[in-house]
């Protein structure tokens, strides 16, 4: 469903600040795969997601979704295929617009704008049912401005909006990192439900090793711009944090150096 063929990205090439962020990364995801991505700071996790989303052009390689070559397309042209949730709960929604207005914008992503009525009664009822599934009471606040929501409520809404049109690929960029543990657990629970119900092909970056092991059907670890571990199936179900660290040290030849991941 998603195919990355030897993609590379170097920032500030030819300067003292040159950074090889991606080094010939190849990756294939099947339809419905839920992949968690773990790695230390500077491993290339966010660069990988930004490359797929089209935030910047890659230097080499090819990015395909359903055999459609997205490599030359700018970010806004990829929006019809990709849904995304960012680490910052303030991103992905319009704070001064109502909840239902935000959802309507998301429902029309990738479509041509017209002068027809903004939100129909049928659409409003659909949004209400979708919001009720979050279990946060937002279905009773559809005319509340999004800026009045808590960080967790806003992130859950952003997740729902990103999946509303069933994107071919859902990108979750450490979408619970800015939340307190209790709220993060609720958002992850909603994530599992939305991904499962929609059979959404998903890539979730996380700094939390336990979350990377507990969620999804496949785990990828990155190091210095490369994928060094790809664990799935029964091996992933049996995986522990200690076993994951041992595998990292065996493959990379060094200790895993990310206090944030180890302390989470």
CORQUI-V950973 format. One record per backbone hydrogen bond with DSSP energy under -0.5 kcal/mol. CO is the residue of the C=O (numbers start at 0). NH is the residue of the N-H. If there is no record, write none. Layout:
CO/NH, CO/NH
This chain:
0/65, 1/28, 2/4, 2/63, 3/5, 3/26, 4/61, 6/24, 7/58, 7/59, 8/20, 8/21, 10/18, 11/14, 14/17, 18/10, 18/20, 21/8, 21/23, 24/6, 26/3, 28/1, 29/32, 32/34, 32/201, 33/216, 33/217, 34/203, 35/219, 36/205, 37/221, 39/42, 42/224, 43/47, 44/48, 45/49, 46/50, 47/51, 48/52, 49/53, 49/54, 49/55, 53/74, 59/7, 61/4, 62/69, 62/70, 63/2, 64/67, 66/68, 67/64, 67/69, 69/72, 73/76, 73/77, 74/77, 74/78, 77/80, 77/81, 80/167, 80/168, 82/170, 84/172, 86/88, 86/177, 87/90, 92/94, 93/96, 94/146, 96/145, 97/101, 98/102, 99/103, 100/104, 101/105, 102/106, 103/107, 105/108, 107/110, 119/123, 120/124, 121/125, 122/126, 123/127, 124/128, 125/129, 126/130, 127/131, 128/132, 130/133, 130/134, 130/135, 131/134, 136/139, 137/140, 140/143, 141/99, 143/98, 144/147, 145/148, 149/153, 150/154, 151/155, 152/156, 153/157, 154/158, 155/159, 156/160, 157/161, 158/162, 159/163, 160/163, 162/165, 168/82, 169/171, 169/202, 170/84, 170/172, 171/173, 171/204, 173/176, 175/178, 179/183, 180/184, 181/185, 182/186, 183/187, 184/188, 185/189, 186/190, 187/191, 188/192, 189/193, 190/194, 191/195, 192/196, 193/197, 194/198, 194/199, 195/198, 199/201, 200/169, 201/34, 202/171, 202/204, 203/36, 204/173, 206/208, 207/211, 208/212, 209/213, 210/214, 216/232, 217/35, 218/230, 219/37, 220/227, 220/228, 221/39, 222/225, 224/22, 225/222, 225/227, 228/220, 230/218, 231/234, 231/235, 232/236, 233/237, 235/238, 239/243, 240/244, 241/245, 242/246, 243/247, 244/248, 245/249, 246/250, 247/251, 248/252, 254/256, 255/257, 257/261, 258/262, 259/263, 260/208
